[in-house]
Amino acid sequence: MNGFNEKDGILHADNVPLPQIAEAVGTPCYVYAESVIREQYERLAGAMTKALPSDRQPLLCYACKANSNIAVLSFLRSLGCGLEIVSEGELMRGLKAGFDADKIVSTGVGKQKNEIAACLDAGIHQFNVESLPELEMINTAATETGKTANVVFRLNPDVSGGGHDKISTGRKRDKFGMGVENVMKAFAMARDMDHVNALGLSMHIGSQVFTVESFKEAFEKLPALVHGLRESGHTISRLDIGGGFPIIYKDEKLLDLDSYADWVRDIILPLDTEIIMEPGRYLVGGSGVLLTEVLYVKETQDRSFLVVDAAMSDLIRPTLYEAWHSIDAVKNRSASPQTYDVVGPICESSDIFATQRSLPEMNQGDLAAIRTAGAYGFSMASTYNSRPLPAEVLVSGDKFSIIRKRQALEGVMDGETIPDWLK
């Protein structure tokens, strides 16, 4: 079996023992297994292949923000992915990783003029437009550069989706997308713009959407709007139906991909458009662990604390979303169970990975693997407390490569200067 599994009593990434990586790279570090990414991609693409005709397969545009390391991006490109970006920096990463610009879509509510211009120069597939003022900005940038921007308009379907309030994006009160009235206005505005080509709609209701019926409810908002727009003389040749597919952190229920694919077939396919999807966390979340070393075992009257060298600056999801991440001992995995609070060294009470978690008895110098850290781990990391960013490692079978060096301490201060009057 590939992924993260015990072999000879030691946790491995594919066929590489995690202690070997820790010795070579140090801790904390992120470790990603190519095999998991490939398996997730093939599972999603396979569901689509089974449900849809061969000439109507969706363009799967990986949501770069989940994990933007260029080696991970390059591997996803090799599998057949396009790319969904939310910044000029992600555009640069995608191009450096070898993506064809015509397979890149730009989303986000706050596109800046320089970002729009860079995307136009690259020749991306489309902009997913979130507001009327954004449409005007895109037209201005396109006019100034002499380019034509392909755009689709993001519908806010007022459908709740997402495993946490902070990752739901499809409700009326969320900042994303436009209601039907403004979508109609956007198409009317675009008709009078010489440098904008309006081609369709997009929609995304959130992340970690466990209830497959939420997708059906959102999809069912599209046919009437598509037909109405076409009756008004507008072109609807593209539908970007987003992503949001869940992964298991604790005991969540996975999405029924076959039911999802059937609804794409039954609701989206008859609208006769190109279909675009934006999976992110689903492809990479389970592929990564944050490998960390126990610094101290601190005993108090109330608790036993495992103080590890990873921190909320390395993985902020437990602090930000109250997120659960499974934690495994890397060695001595059959030792007697003990109950620990697993905490980091940051001077914040919220620097906690787990509370009252049962683990094999652990000692100073032991290694632990914080699971399901391949998405929104490193990409949300910071240098809080002037801690350098961790290293990243990619594993393929029995080999591994450092795909990001650990940041040097001096690098934490790069770009900082002392004014002359303080010298």
N, C-alpha and C positions, 0 to 999 in steps of 0.2 A: 504493500500500500504506500502511496505517496502522500505528500502533505506533512503534517506534524504527528508523528506516531512514536511509540516506545519500541525500541529495539535493544535487546540485551540489557534491559533495565535503564536505558538512557533515552531521553527524548531527542528525536532526530527531526531535521527538516529534510524531507525526501530521504536520501541516503547519507546525509552529513550529520554527524553528532553535534548537537548545539554547543557542548563544551569546546569542541575544536574551533568553532567560530568565535566563541568568547575569548579563547586564548589568542587567536590571530588578530582580532579586531578590538577587543576590549568591550566593556559594557558602560552604560546602556547602549544597545544597538537594535535596530530593526532588522528582522530577517524575513524575507519573502520567498515563498516557494512557487516557482513557475508552474508546477503541476496543478496547483489549486486554481490558478487563474485560467489555465487552459481548460480544465474540467468545467468551470463555471461558464466560460464562453461557449463551449460545445453544448452544454445543457440548454442554455438560452437559445442559441442559434438552431439547435436541433428541434426545439419545440416549434420555432417559427417554420423550419423546413417541413416539418410534418403537417402543419396546418395551412400553409400558404403555397401557392404555385411557385415554381422555381423562378419565374420572371417577375415575381412581386415580393421578393424577400426584402426585409427592412435593412436600411443602413444603420448599423449599430454604432452610434457615436459615444464612445467612452467618455464619461464625465470626469475630465482631467483633475478637478479639484479634489477628488477622493484620494488620489495618490499620483503626484505629478513628477516623480523621478523619471528622467528621460530613458533610463534602461527599462523600467516598467512600461512606459509608453511605447518604446520600440518593440517590446515583446507583444503588446496588444495589437500594434499595427501589423506585426507578422502573422497574427491570427486572422486578420481581416477587418479589424475595427477602424471606424472613423473616429473623430474626436469632437467633443463638446467643450468649449472654452468659455471662461468668464473674465479674461483679462488679456492685456497685450503680452504679459509675461508667459501666460499659458500658451498663447499663439506661438511665441518664440520657442517654447519647449516642444510643442507639437511639430513645428517645422524642423527643429534640430533632431527630433526622433525619427524624421523621415516621412511624416504624414503628407499625403497629397492635400494641398490646400482646398481642393474641391470636395474633400471629405471632412471639412471642419465647419462646425456651426458655432456661432457666437451668441451666448445668452447673457442674462443679467440685467438688473434694473438700472444700473448706473454706468452705462458705457460712456467713456470719455472720448472727446473728439480725436485725440491722438490714437486711441485704441481702434476707433472706427476706421481711421485712415490707414492704419497698419493692416487691418483685416482686408480693406479694399485693395491695397497694394499687393497683398498676398494672393487675392482672388479666392476668398473662402466661399463655401457653398451657399451660406445664407446667414442673415441676422434674424434672431428671434426677438421681435420688437415688443417691448413691455409697456410703452406709453406713447401718447401723442407727441409730447415734447421730444422724446427720443427719436421718433420718426423724423421730425423736423431737423434734428441734429445730424442724423444719418444722411438726409438729403443735402444738407449744407456741406458736409464733408465730401460726399460723392461729387457734388457740383464742383467743389474746389479742386478735386483731384482728377476730374474728368472721367470718373468711373461710374458704373451703374451698380447699385446695391440690390442684390436679391434679398427680399425680406419676407418673413411670415409674421403674423401677429399672434401674440400669446393670449389665449383666452383664459380668463379666470372662471372656472366652471362652478365655483362655490360648492365644491365637494371636499370634505375633510379627508385628508390622508396623511399618514406619517405616524411613526411609533412614538413620537414625543411632540409636545406642543411646538417646540422650537424648530422642528423639521417638517412641519406641515406647511404647504405652499399654495394650496388650491382653494382656500376659503376666501369669502368676500373681504374679510378684514385683513388678509395677508397683503404684503406689499407687491406681490407678483401679478403680472398679467393685467388684462382689461376685461371689463364686462362686455356683453354683446353690443350695447349701444356704441361704446367707444371703438370696438372692433369694426363696426360698420363705418364709423367716422374715419378710421384709419385707412380703410380701403378707398373711401371717397377722396381723402387727402392725397393718397399715393397716386391716384389716377391723374392728378394734376401736376405731379412731380416728374421732371424729365430724367432724373437720375436715380429713380427708385422703381424697382420691378416687384410688385406685390404678387406673391405666388401661392400663399396658403396660410395655414394656421398652425400654432403649436399649443401644447398643453402639458402641464406637469403638476401633479397634485401633492407631491411630498416624497419623503424618503422612509424606508422601512414600512411600506404599506402592506400589512399582513392580510387585510380583508380584500380578497380578489374582487368582491362585488363593488368596491369603491372605484376600481378601474372601469367596470361596466357602466356604473352610474355616470362617470365622467365622459366616457366614450359616447354615450347616448345623447350628450349635449351637442355633438358635432353634426350629425346628418342634416337636421333642419337648418342649421346655420350655413353649412356648405351649400345646400340647395338654394337657400335664400340669396346668398352672395352670387352664386352663378346666375340666378334669375335677374340679378341687378347688373349683369354683364362683367363680373369680376372673374379672374382666373383663379381656380383653386386646384393646383397641381401637386401640392406638397402638404403632408400632415406630419408634424413632429409630435408624437404622442408621449414623449417623456420617458421616465424610468421609474425609480422608486422601489424596485424589487428588494425584498428583505433578505437578510442573512440571520443565522442563529447566533446570538450572544449568550443566551441563557437557556430558556425553554420556549422561545417563540415558535410559532407555527410558520413553516415556509409557505410561500405562495404556490398555488396550483398553476404551474406554468402552462399546462395543457389547456386549462379553462381560459386563462388569459389569452393564449394564442387563438383559441376558438372565437373569442370575442373580437379579436383583431380581424379574424377572417369574416365574421358575421356582420360586424358593425363598420369597421374601417375599410376593409377591402372593397366593398361595393361602391365606395365613394371615388374609386378609380384615381388614386393619387400615388405619388411616391410616398413611402412610409419611412419615417426616421424614428429611432428610439435612442434613449440616453441612459443606458445602465452605467452605474459608477461603483458604489459600495458593493453591489452584488458580484461584480467581477473580481474585486481585489480584497474585500474585507477579510475573508477567511484565509487569505494567503499569507498573512503576516503575524509575527509575534514580536513583542518588545522584550528582548532578552536583558535581564537585570541580575545584579549580584546582591546578596544580603550583606549589608554593612554591619548591622548589629541586630541582636535579638534583645529587645528591651522589655524587661518584666516590671510591671507595676502591680499594685494591689488589685486593680480592676481588669487589666488587660495584658496580653502578650503582644508586643509590636514587632513585626518584621520591618526593619528600616532598610529599604533597598536604595540602590544608587540611581534608579530611574525616578522621575518626578512628574508632577503635573505639567511642567514645562515641556516634557517629552510626549506625554499622552494626556490631553486635557479632557477627554470625553467623560470620565467619571466625575470630574469637577463641574463641567459645563452642563451635562445632560443627566446627571445621576446614573450614568451608564454602568451596566454590569459587564465585566470582562472576566472570563474564567482565568484562573492562574494555576499553573502546573509547576511542580518541582521537576527539575531537569534530571537529577539523579536521586538515588535513595528513595525511589517513588513508593516503595512498600513500607516505609518507616511508619511508626505509630502515628495516628492522626492527632494533630494539635489545632487549637483554634487561635487565629491571629488576626490582628488588624495589620494590613499590608500598607505601609505608608512610605512616602518619599522624604527627601531631605529639605524640601522647600519650607521657608518660614511662613507657612499658611496652614491653618487648621483644615482647609479643604484639600490639602495635598494627600489624598487617600485613594488608593486603588481598590481596597476591599475592607469591609468591616465584618469582624467575627466570621472569618472564612476558615473552613476546615482544610488543612493541608498536611502532608506528611511532615513530621518533625524536621525543622530546618535549623541550620547553624550558620554562623558567620562564614562567609566565603562561598556558600551554596548559591547555585543559580536557579532562577525562576523565570518562567516564560509567561508573559501576559498575553493571552490569546486574542484572536480576532482583531488584530491591530493594524491590518493592512490598509484600512480606509480611515481617513481623517485622524491619522496618528501623526506621522512626521509632517504631513501637510499643514497641520495646525500647531506644530511645535513652535516654541519661542526660546529666547535667551533670558527669560526671567531669572532673577537672582544672578545674572551674569554667568549662567551655565552655558557652555558650548552645545551646539546642536549635535545630536547623536549620529553615529555612522549608520549607513544602510547597506544591506547585503542581499544579493539575489542568489538563490540556490537553484541549480538545474541538475537533477539526478544526484550524482556523486561529486559534483563540483560546485564551488561557490565563488562569487566575485564581490569585492567591495564596490558598490555602485555610487556611494557618496562617502568621502572620508569624514571622519569626525572633525568637527570644526575646531580649529586651534583657539586657545584662550585669547591670543592676540586678535584673532578674527572677530571676536565678540565686540571689540572696540573699533573695528574698521569704520572709517568715515567720521569718527568723532574727533573734534579739535578743541583746543583750549584757546579762547580769545586772547589777543595780545595784552589786553588790559589786566588779565589775571596772571600773566607770566612774570 
